[in-house]
């Protein structure tokens, strides 16, 4: 049963929803993939204006939280990046460093946990598989279509469970 006395949640993905990862895709295109370099370059991600504006607008009526497939070891860089962009403060949910499950499974698990005691007004994410599963579970979804899709990143999210 959800607590209706608290503001509803607006849940935002990071990569290719708020942060443009195009400049670091090259680290995933080589063999073996250079995951350390990929995540080390995240602090230089340019913000995506459409995603940033939606997060700021959502904060008027909702508590904004961030749900990312980034590993926990990236927390400090991620928090610093969010602050530099002027994004609303909010809890950040990240995958454990050793968790290699697909993003659609890890994110849906967290969404369901959040929805047990709070209304989740919206999930904003660029990953179609995450969005499909969230919609099937009854969540309202905004599909972030404002970044250039990356097949390499999509494969990494689904098959390698890295982001």
NORURPE-V181146 format. One record per pair of residues at least 12 apart in sequence whose C-alpha atoms are under 6 Angstrom apart, sorted by the first residue. I is the first residue (numbers start at 0). J is the second residue. D is the distance in whole Angstrom. If there is no record, write none. Layout:
BEGIN
i:I j:J d:D
i:I j:J d:D
END
This chain:
BEGIN
i:0 j:116 d:6
i:1 j:115 d:6
i:1 j:116 d:4
i:1 j:117 d:5
i:1 j:118 d:6
i:2 j:116 d:5
i:2 j:117 d:5
i:6 j:61 d:5
i:7 j:61 d:5
i:7 j:118 d:5
i:7 j:119 d:6
i:7 j:120 d:6
i:8 j:61 d:5
i:8 j:62 d:5
i:8 j:63 d:6
i:8 j:119 d:5
i:8 j:120 d:6
i:9 j:61 d:6
i:9 j:63 d:5
i:9 j:120 d:6
i:9 j:121 d:5
i:10 j:63 d:6
i:10 j:64 d:5
i:10 j:65 d:6
i:10 j:122 d:5
i:11 j:65 d:5
i:11 j:66 d:6
i:11 j:122 d:6
i:11 j:123 d:5
i:12 j:65 d:6
i:12 j:66 d:5
i:12 j:67 d:5
i:12 j:124 d:5
i:13 j:67 d:6
i:15 j:146 d:6
i:16 j:50 d:6
i:16 j:124 d:6
i:16 j:125 d:6
i:16 j:143 d:6
i:17 j:46 d:6
i:17 j:47 d:5
i:17 j:50 d:5
i:17 j:51 d:6
i:18 j:44 d:6
i:18 j:45 d:6
i:18 j:46 d:5
i:18 j:47 d:6
i:19 j:44 d:5
i:19 j:45 d:5
i:19 j:46 d:6
i:19 j:47 d:6
i:20 j:44 d:6
i:23 j:37 d:6
i:42 j:76 d:6
i:42 j:80 d:6
i:63 j:89 d:5
i:64 j:89 d:5
i:64 j:90 d:5
i:65 j:91 d:5
i:66 j:92 d:5
i:67 j:93 d:5
i:68 j:93 d:6
i:68 j:94 d:6
i:68 j:102 d:6
i:68 j:162 d:4
i:69 j:93 d:6
i:69 j:162 d:5
i:70 j:93 d:6
i:70 j:94 d:5
i:70 j:95 d:6
i:70 j:96 d:5
i:71 j:93 d:5
i:71 j:94 d:6
i:71 j:95 d:5
i:71 j:96 d:6
i:99 j:160 d:4
i:100 j:160 d:5
i:101 j:156 d:6
i:101 j:157 d:5
i:101 j:160 d:5
i:102 j:156 d:6
i:103 j:129 d:4
i:121 j:139 d:5
i:121 j:140 d:5
i:122 j:140 d:5
i:123 j:140 d:6
i:123 j:141 d:5
i:123 j:142 d:6
i:124 j:142 d:5
i:124 j:143 d:5
i:125 j:142 d:5
i:125 j:143 d:4
END
